[in-house]
Amino acid sequence: RCLHRGARRQRQMCIRDSGAVVRHRYYPFRGIVFDVDPVFNSTEEWWQSIPEDIRPRKDQPFYHLLAENEKTEYVAYVSEQNLLPDESGKPLRHPQVPELFAQEGGRYRATFVREHLSLIHISEPTRPY
């Protein structure tokens, strides 16, 4: 899957593996991908909690992020249409990043085995975005 930037899709970032650093299209947060659902895989209540004017389609990939904003770190579940590449180059400060990723040359490489993802303890509830 590729995240496209701009209407003409001139620049794109492909998300094939965990470790992509992204930012939200509308909300001021960024994060690192640690898992993906091929289509929406949460509750109807969660989906309805998203403001209707920015509520995403369900028939697209949804990404699990170790996310952060200026004030805190958390886990987010975000549709592909609401993600853009984060090109800030800033390191992530989320406390779980070092548990799951190694930083190499300004990029992040997953150090966990995908099949064992269910064993990872996520310390905070997922926020809808």
C-alpha positions in Angstrom: 0.0 0.0 0.0 1.2 3.5 -0.7 0.2 6.7 1.0 -0.1 9.5 -1.6 0.6 13.1 -1.0 -1.3 15.7 -2.9 -4.2 15.4 -5.4 -1.8 14.5 -8.2 -0.1 11.8 -6.2 3.3 13.3 -7.1 5.0 12.1 -3.9 4.2 8.8 -2.2 5.3 6.7 0.7 4.7 3.0 0.5 3.7 1.2 3.7 4.6 -2.4 3.2 6.2 -3.0 6.6 6.0 -1.7 10.1 8.2 1.3 10.9 6.8 3.9 8.6 6.6 7.3 10.3 3.4 9.2 9.5 1.4 12.2 10.5 -2.4 12.7 10.6 -4.0 14.8 7.8 -6.2 16.8 10.2 -5.0 16.3 13.8 -1.6 17.5 15.1 0.0 14.1 15.8 2.5 11.7 14.3 3.5 8.2 14.9 5.0 4.9 13.7 3.1 2.1 12.1 3.2 -1.2 14.1 0.3 -3.1 12.5 -2.3 -2.7 9.7 -5.8 -4.1 9.2 -6.7 -4.5 5.5 -10.1 -2.9 6.2 -11.8 -1.3 9.3 -11.7 -3.7 12.2 -13.2 -1.9 15.2 -16.6 -1.3 16.6 -19.4 0.7 15.0 -19.5 2.9 18.1 -15.8 3.7 17.7 -16.4 4.6 14.0 -19.4 6.8 14.8 -17.3 8.7 17.4 -15.3 10.2 14.5 -16.7 13.6 13.3 -18.9 12.9 10.3 -17.1 15.5 8.1 -13.8 13.6 8.4 -15.1 10.1 9.1 -13.2 7.7 6.8 -14.5 5.0 4.6 -14.3 1.5 6.1 -13.1 -0.3 3.0 -9.5 0.8 3.2 -6.5 -0.1 5.4 -6.4 1.1 9.0 -3.1 1.5 10.7 -2.2 1.0 14.3 0.3 3.7 15.4 2.4 4.4 18.4 1.4 8.0 18.3 2.4 11.3 20.0 1.4 14.9 20.0 2.9 17.8 21.9 1.5 16.7 25.2 1.4 12.9 25.3 2.0 9.5 23.8 -0.7 6.9 23.0 -1.9 4.3 20.5 -4.0 5.4 17.6 -6.0 3.6 14.9 -6.1 5.7 11.7 -7.4 5.2 8.2 -5.1 5.3 5.3 -6.9 8.3 3.8 -6.0 10.3 6.9 -2.3 9.6 6.9 0.5 11.5 5.3 4.3 10.8 5.4 6.0 12.5 8.2 9.1 14.2 6.7 10.1 16.1 9.8 13.1 13.8 10.5 12.5 14.2 14.2 13.0 11.1 16.3 9.9 9.6 18.0 9.7 9.9 21.8 6.9 7.3 22.4 8.3 5.0 25.2 7.3 1.8 23.3 9.2 2.7 20.1 12.6 1.2 21.4 10.7 -2.0 22.5 9.5 -2.6 18.9 11.9 -0.8 16.6 15.6 -0.2 16.0 16.6 3.2 14.6 19.1 2.9 11.7 20.2 5.8 9.7 17.2 7.9 10.5 14.7 5.1 9.7 13.0 2.6 11.9 13.2 -1.2 11.5 10.7 -3.5 13.3 12.4 -5.8 15.7 9.3 -7.9 16.6 7.9 -10.8 14.7 4.5 -9.9 13.2 2.9 -13.3 14.2 3.6 -12.5 17.8 2.1 -9.0 17.7 -0.8 -10.1 19.9 1.7 -10.6 22.7 2.7 -7.0 22.8 1.3 -5.1 25.8 -0.2 -1.8 24.7 -0.3 0.4 27.9 -3.0 2.9 26.8 -6.4 2.5 25.1 -6.6 3.2 21.4 -7.9 6.6 20.4 -10.2 7.0 17.4 -8.9 9.2 14.6 
